[in-house]
Amino acid sequence: MKEDSQNQREAEGARSVPPLLTNHQTLVDQLFAESGGSCWGLTRELFEVALERSVSKHVGSATITPEKLEEFLGALHLSDLALATACDSGQPEAWNHFVVAYRGYLRSAAGAILRRSAGSPEACDLADSLFAELYGLGDAKPGGRSLLRYFHGRSSLKTWLRAVLAQRQVDAIRAHRRFTDLDARDRDDPSLRGESQVPRIQSPADPHRERYLALFQRTLKVALGLLDPRDHQRLRWYYAEERTLAAIGRALGEHESSVSRNLERIRRQLRRDVEAALRKGRIAANGSSPEPGLSNEEIALCFEYASEDAPIDLDKLFPRSAQPPRKPGSQEP
């Protein structure tokens, strides 16, 4: 019965999105292999449904060009999307990994939001309350959809979870203040009149935000400088000069899909290098002060803040240099 229910849910999910990837099955095969979803028991068909849903939500057009489609899909956090989709489909291996990998992170994030320790009862309650919705127990009837179904892979799963957690806290504060407002009006309190008097609630500001941003940008610049010249040029053309995948492919003698996969490979390498450097810290040298390494939660905040509004100067990160060697027969875009 459980297997039949799961198959029914997969079929319903497949019918809920338009067939945007019908003519791109080879690309879907490649992305599924890169995602590692098979280790969670995730089927290739269900992963395609998740990709369809992401494209439909954020692009929303069946007329999207193949180039733009590959560019969009290549920028997704594929392994995170595969894990979230496997959890949504009820795969035990995926859930076991998710609990081990993310319960501690959610409690640390809840502690930062509440300005309490990660082990405090308030932080644990806020973090653990989210697991019911993530597990699909938020609906009144059994077998409800997991909240993870609304993760589309545009950001990392950690960033998305922290945003959901923060929004839950904001909603709780607003609900409490609305209740307080109604209670005050019942007592004919003239200082509170209507919902318009409820102040706008914002997530608490992180006093370390600027430090995290500065650390991230400095570490990213060093990591970029250590890249292979050919990979560095790929990033410069794509991000600083905004050239298309096709133009970069012509210059390097590569197919567009290869350019997209190489960019994704470079992004993963940069992330690993930056995470490792932030975790290691910096020893005192040349008059600079030593800096302790960051925790996993602090590193996640560095990436989150950078993705939100870091004032990154692309011209400084990608200074013009000698062109990398090109393959025979390639053309300058």
DOMIGU-780917 format. One record per atom (N, C-alpha, C): x, y, z; residue in one letter. Coordinates in pm, whole numbers, plus 50000, padded with zeros to 5 digits. Last residue first. Layout:
// DOMIGU-780917
XYZa
...
This chain:
// DOMIGU-780917
534945349047025p
533565353747017p
533495368646995p
537415334546818e
537155344446924e
535725349246913e
537185299846748q
537125313746705q
536885322646826q
539105269446687s
538155277846763s
538255292246715s
541055254946561g
539795256946490g
538785265546563g
542415241146858p
542545243346713p
541165244946649p
541585258847159k
541675246447083k
541785249646934k
543675283447313r
542425279047253r
542655266347174r
545045294547623p
545205287547495p
543875282447444p
543715325947748p
544155312147765p
544305305347631p
545055359047712q
544035349347678q
544565335147700q
546265378047990a
546495371347862a
545435360747838a
543635396848153s
544985391148144s
545135384548008s
541665417948353r
542015413148219r
543455408248216r
540415406248665p
541245415548587p
541605409648453p
538005398448829f
538425392648701f
539225402748620f
537685413549055l
537795399149071l
538315392548944l
537435438848947k
538565436049036k
538775421149053k
535125435948799d
536345440248730d
537595437748816d
533195429748990l
533645419348898l
534925423148825l
532815436149309d
533325443349192d
533925433049097d
530035430249505i
531205424249442i
531575431949316i
528445436549759p
528855445649651p
530135440749584p
526015412249840a
527425415949849a
527815425049733a
523365404049887d
523645417849847d
525125421749857d
522995374849878e
521915384549891e
522295398249836e
525245359949865s
524265357849759s
523155368249763s
526535367950099a
527125371449969a
526125370049857a
524885356550290y
524965371150281y
525545375550147y
525405328950232e
524055334650225e
524085349750209e
528125326150275f
527595323850141f
526205330050127f
528185332250553c
529025339550457c
528455338350316c
526515312550658l
526065326450661l
526885334950564l
528125290150625a
526855290750553a
526315305050549a
530135296950806i
530455296250663i
529185297050580i
528715294351044e
529225307551005e
529585307950857e
528225266851040e
527095276051039e
527535290050996e
530825256551056n
530005253650937n
528835263350927n
532985282951186s
532215270551198s
531415268351070s
536175295851078l
534745297051102l
534105283251117l
539395300951238g
538525295251137g
537055296451176g
540715332851348p
540315318951371p
539415314051258p
543405351351226e
541945350351229e
541565335751250e
546115373151320p
545555359851291p
544035360051301p
546825404251148s
546435396951269s
545915383151232s
549735412550953s
548285410550968s
547995402151091s
552485413450921g
551845423851001g
550355422251020g
553045390150779n
553245403350717n
552495414350791n
550705370150957a
551795371050859a
551835385050801a
548935346951150a
549515360351144a
550695360351048a
546685325650962i
547725327951062i
548275342051045i
543235321450924r
544465327450872r
545455329750985r
540935294050858g
541335306550918g
542625311750859g
539655270350778k
541035269750828k
541425282450902k
537195277950682r
537225268750796r
538625268450860r
537935293350466l
537215299650577l
537255290950702l
539115273450306a
539915284750354a
539235291650472a
536925256350256a
538115251150323a
538955262550382a
535195273750118e
534785267750245e
535995262950325e
536765278749890v
536415289749980v
536005284350116v
536915252949777d
538135260049816d
537845271249915d
534195246949730r
535005238349817r
536235245849867r
533565267949552r
532875266849681r
533675258249779r
535265262149338l
535425274649413l
534775273749549l
534135237749256q
535515238249303q
535765250849387q
531575246049175r
531715236549286r
533125236849343r
532325263148964r
531605268549080r
531715259149201r
533475244648792i
534315255248851i
533645261248973i
531235229148724r
532385222948789r
533255233448859r
529695248648595e
529195242648719e
530325235948796e
531365253148375l
531075264048468l
530555258748602l
531235227848255n
532515232748308n
532305244248406n
528545226948179r
529035217448279r
530365222048339r
528545248047990s
527675248548107s
528175239248217s
530355237947802v
530635250747869v
529825251547998v
528955215347719s
530235213647787s
530625226447862s
526785227147594s
526535219047713s
527825216647791s
528085239447377e
527445247647480e
527205239647609e
531275224647303h
529835225447285h
529255233447400h
534345242747235e
533535233747315e
532055235147277e
536315260847157g
536135248547081g
535345238147156g
536445284947281l
537215274047341l
537095260947264l
534845301447128a
536205305747159a
537075294247209a
532425287447121r
533165289846997r
534615293647025r
531715288547393g
532005275747329g
532785277347201g
531195315447423i
532325309647495i
532735296347432i
528915317047261a
530105324947228a
531345319347298a
527155299647397a
527545296747259a
528815304147222a
526795312247639l
527445299247637l
527945295847497l
527585347647602t
526685336147602t
527495323147604t
529135370847828r
529055364047700r
528165351747712r
529605388848040e
528255384448009e
528135378547868e
531945397048150e
531655402148016e
530285397747964e
531745385148407a
532165399148394a
531785404948259a
530675358748353y
530135367548456y
530485382248434y
531915347648118y
530505345148150y
529935355548246y
534575356048109w
533705357947993w
532235357048032w
535405347848368r
535435361948328r
534505364448210r
535085319948358l
534295327848452l
534265342548412l
536995313748159r
535595309748144r
534685318448234r
539315322648279q
538805329948164q
537345326348138q
539635303448476h
539465317348517h
538855325448402h
540075281148318d
538865281748398d
538575296148443d
542565288348214r
541445285748122r
540115286548196r
544205290548442p
543905302348358p
542715300348266p
542945274748735d
543615273048607d
543245284848517d
542875295449032l
542245287348928l
543175285548808l
543825312849214l
544475299749210l
543895290649103l
542205334849208g
543565336349160g
544305323149147g
539945325549334l
539895328149190l
541295329049131l
540855324949597a
540505312449530a
540445314149379a
541135352449647v
542315343749652v
542045330849576v
538465360449625k
539475366249535k
540725357649531k
537275346149835l
536905343049697l
537945348449599l
538425359150054t
538735345050030t
538395341049887t
537275384550028r
538725383050027r
539125368649994r
534545378250046q
535065384449925q
536585382949915q
534375366750307f
533985359250188f
534625365050063f
535195387550473l
535935375150471l
535635367250343l
533145406050421a
534535409450389a
535405396850380a
530915391950517l
530985395950376l
532415398950334l
531555389350789y
531395377450707y
531515380750557y
531525416450861r
532765408650874r
532695396150787r
528865423150820e
529895429750740e
531215422050745e
527595405851015r
527325404850872r
528455410950787r
527585405651286h
528805400751220h
528685400651069h
525085412351373p
526175422251392p
527465418151324p
522275407551187d
523455400351236d
524585410351251d
519045418051283a
520255420451204a
521425412951268a
516135397651291p
517185404851362p
518435406351276p
513625403251040s
514575394251103s
515675402251174s
510895424751122q
512025421151037q
512925411651113q
507565435351115i
508575427051179i
509665423551079i
505845465351158r
506435455951063r
507585448651129r
503405467751421p
504645471851354p
505145461151261p
499995472351400v
501015462251426v
502295466151352v
498105490051324q
499015494551426q
500125484351455q
496495477151150s
497425486551091s
498435491651193s
494695462851298e
495905455951255e
496915465551196e
493285483151566g
493325476951434g
494685471251398g
494575501751794r
493345502051717r
493575495851580r
495855508452101l
495945498651995l
494615498051922l
495275527252292s
496595528052228s
496745518352113s
492825523552418p
492865533252308p
494205533552236p
491425493752504d
492695500852515d
492805510452397d
489215477552555d
489045491652517d
490305499752540d
489675451352581r
489725459052707r
489585473952680r
489645444052320d
488575438952404d
488525446252537d
492035455052242r
490815461752200r
489615456852280r
493785436352354a
493805450052403a
492525457452365a
493215413952202d
492965413452345d
492915427552403d
494115422751953l
492695419751972l
492335419652119l
496855425252013d
496085436951968d
494595434751990d
497565399252070t
497685409252174t
496855421552141t
497165388351815f
496365383651927f
496385393752041f
499125402251676r
497725404051638r
496805399651751r
501355392651805r
501035406751821r
499605409651777r
501315365651727h
501225369051869h
500825383651888h
501635368351452a
500415362351505a
500225365851651a
504195379651443r
503045387151393r
501735381751448r
505705358551546i
505685371451615i
504475379651571i
505225338751354a
504825336451493a
504735349551570a
506365350351128d
504935347651130d
504425345651272d
509055350351210v
508375363051184v
506865361151189v
509475322751223q
509585330751344q
508885344251327q
509145315850956r
508265309851056r
508295318051185r
511255329950841q
509895334150811q
508905328250910q
513425315450939a
513275329450978a
511845334250953a
512945291050806l
512955291550952l
512735305851001l
513265298650542v
511975293550586v
511865294450738v
515985305850550a
514975315950514a
513585311550560a
517145281350612r
517285292350707r
516255303250678r
516485266850383l
515965262750513l
516045274050614l
517975280950187w
516515280150178w
515905276550313w
520605276250273t
520095289950264t
518575289950262t
520675248050250k
520875254550380k
520325268850379k
520355243749979l
519295239150069l
519445245750206l
521195272449778s
521545260249848s
520415256449942s
518835282449523s
519825285349626s
520255272049687s
517345267949341r
517955280549298r
519025285249396r
515935244949410g
517345243749377g
518025256549334g
513345246149498h
513555244749354h
515015244649313h
511145235749741f
512555239149717f
512865236149571f
508675225949774y
508765239749727y
510195244749718y
508945201549888r
508505201749749r
508635215749689r
509435205050152l
510595204350064l
510205204249917l
507095201450281l
507445215150248l
508635215550153l
505395172850155s
506475178750232s
506705193050186s
501895167350147r
503135170650077r
504145176750173r
500415141550355g
500495154850298g
501835157450233g
499825117550476g
500375117350341g
500435130850276g
496745124350657p
498045117850639p
498515118650495p
495375157750699k
495245143850656k
496615137750636k
496325182750770a
495485175450865a
495375160750827a
499775189350701d
498375188450664d
497605180350766d
502355185850799g
501685198450827g
500215198250793g
503935164850748l
502905162850849l
502155175650882l
506155164750586g
504845163250523g
503725160850621g
508595170350681y
508285156250668y
506915153850605y
508485197550700l
509425191850604l
509115177150578l
506685199550909e
506295204250777e
507225198750669e
508265188351112a
506955182551081a
506495186650942a
510505205051125f
510655191551071f
509315185051037f
509905228251257l
509915228751110l
509975214751050l
510245222551520s
508865224351472s
508795224451320s
512975222951552d
512325209951542d
510885211051494d
513475250951564a
514045242651459a
513275229651441a
511975258951789l
511765265351661l
512275256551547l
513045242051989d
511625241451957d
511355247351819d
515745249951993c
515395236251956c
513935235051916c
515465276452080a
516045273651949a
515685259551902a
514315272452334e
513605280352233e
514125277352093e
516235257452476p
514925251452446p
514185258952337p
519555259852329s
518495265052416s
517155258752380s
521605252752162g
521045242352247g
519935247052338g
522395276152039a
521765265851956a
521105255052040a
521505304952237s
522405294052200s
521645283552120s
519915333152079r
520115324152190r
521075313252145r
518725348551879r
519815354051961r
519955346352092r
517015337951703l
516445341451834l
517455348251925l
518785333551490i
517575341551468i
517015346651600i
520675316851610a
521085329851557a
519895339051538a
519065294551672g
519715302051779g
520155315751734g
518405286451415a
517345291351503a
517925299251619a
520935278151330a
520285289351262a
519175295251348a
521275256451504s
522215267751509s
521615280051443s
519135240651418r
519155245551557r
520125257251572r
519925235651156l
518685242951181l
518645248351324l
522295220751198y
522345233751130y
521105241851159y
521265197651320g
522175206451394g
522255220151332g
519725187851102r
519105191051231r
519975200651311r
521225181250871y
520595194350881y
519945197451016y
522375155550868a
523115166750810a
522535180350846a
520495138550989v
521855139251041v
522565151950995v
518245143350827v
518195145950972v
519595147551029v
519215135350574f
518755149050597f
518755152450746f
519745108050608h
520845117350581h
520435131550612h
517115099250650n
518135096750752n
519315106350733n
515925106750408w
515505113150533w
516545111050643w
517245090050227a
517365104550214a
516995111350344a
516445064950312e
517865068350313e
518065083450307e
513605065850273p
514165065350410p
515645069350414p
511795086850064q
512905077250065q
513585077150203q
509605103850005g
509535094350116g
510635084050121g
509635124249830s
509045111749780s
509065100749885s
511005143249976d
509605145649945d
508895132949898d
513555131749967c
512845132850095c
511355134750071c
514085135249695a
514045121749751a
513325121649886a
514095162949682t
513085155549607t
512955141349660t
516315169149841a
515005174149880a
513895166349810a
518335156349688l
518075152249825l
516675156549869l
518185170849446a
517955156449447a
517615151449587a
518855196449532l
517535194149474l
517195179349475l
521475191949613d
520485196149712d
519075193649661d
522615185449366s
522635175549474s
521625179049582s
522145209649216l
521555196949177l
521525186749290l
521415239749221h
522135231549318h
521575217349307h
521585253448886l
520865248049001l
521795240349094l
522865260848658a
523115269148777a
522405263748901a
521945244448459g
523335242948501g
523665250648627g
519395254148413l
519545241348481l
520965239348533l
520045278548280f
519245278448403f
519495265648481f
521495269448058e
522105278948151e
521375278748285e
519605253747931e
520825247547981e
521515256548084e
517765274247867l
517365262947950l
518585256148011l
519205290647696k
518775295947826k
518365284747920k
519525272047483e
520675278047549e
520315283147688e
516915266247400p
517755255747458p
518955261347533p
514575291947506t
515565286647411t
516395275647478t
511175288147596i
512535291347636i
513525284847540i
508525283347559t
509275288147442t
510715291847478t
507175278347785a
507505266547705a
508345270447583a
507995294948080s
507655296247939s
508095283847864s
508975298048347g
507565298748317g
507195300248171g
511085302548523v
511175307048384v
509785308448325v
510305293848773h
511215305348764h
511445310448622h
508445272748740k
508255282948843k
509075295448814k
509445256948535s
508115262748521s
507905274248619s
511895248948646v
511865256948524v
510535264248511v
510935234248867s
511825245648887s
511815254848766s
509455214148743r
508785223248835r
509625235948857r
511445200948599e
510325207348529e
509665217748617e
512955190848812l
513545200548720l
512455208148645l
511065173248922a
511575184349002a
512205195048914a
510785155448706v
509615163048752v
510055175248834v
513345144548707e
512925152748593e
511705161148629e
513165129948941f
514105141148935f
513755150348818f
511385110548862l
510955120148963l
511885132148968l
512965097048673e
511705103248632e
511255113748733e
515065086448821r
515375096548722r
514125104048681r
514335082649169t
514265078349030t
514585089948937t
516305079149459l
515495088049375l
515515082949231l
517865066849640g
516725059449591g
515815067749503g
520065081149692w
518955083049785w
517725075049743w
521685076049480c
522115070749609c
521065072549716c
520545089849270s
520305075449277s
520725069649412s
521445116249278g
520145112949336g
519885098149351g
523675128949185g
523855118049281g
522555113249342g
523755149048997s
523075151649124s
523335141049229s
524915138648768e
525675148248848e
525065150248986e
522785123048673a
524035116548713a
524865125748802a
520975143448615f
520625133448716f
521885126248766f
522315156548409l
522055163548535l
521725153748647l
522285136748210q
523555142048261q
523365148648398q
519515133448168d
520345122148210d
521655126948273d
518885159048076v
518315154348202v
519125142648256v
520235158447830l
520635167947933l
520115163648070l
518715138947701t
520135136647724t
520675145947833t
516185151347686q
516375139647772q
517845136547798q
514845173147576h
516175175147636h
516515163447729h
512225174247497n
513245173347392n
514665174847445n
510885176947744t
510635165447658t
511735163447555t
510885196847928l
512155189947905l
512015178047812l
508355206747969l
509355215847913l
510635208747873l
505475197648006p
506615189847956p
507675198547890p
504305213148313p
504295211648168p
505535204448120p
503205195448609v
504095204848544v
504065202748393v
501645175548717s
501415189148766s
502295199548698s
502175150048649r
501125156648572r
500965171348608r
504115143248834a
504505143848693a
503455151048610a
502645142449068g
503665152649052g
504055154348906g
501075119949019e
500415132849033e
501405144149014e
503105100849017a
502325103048896a
501615116448900a
503955102449280e
504895105649173e
504155108649043e
501665094249412r
502155107849435r
503115111949324r
501535067849324q
500455077049290q
500905091449305q
503815057449440n
503715057949294n
502635067549248n
503065059549709q
504205067249660q
504155068549508q
500935041649717s
500695055849749s
501815064549696s
502265017949657d
501225022849566d
500965037549588d
503875015849884e
504505017549753e
503505022749652e
501945012350080k
502815024050087k
503465026849952k
500824987950000m
500005000050000m
500855012650000m
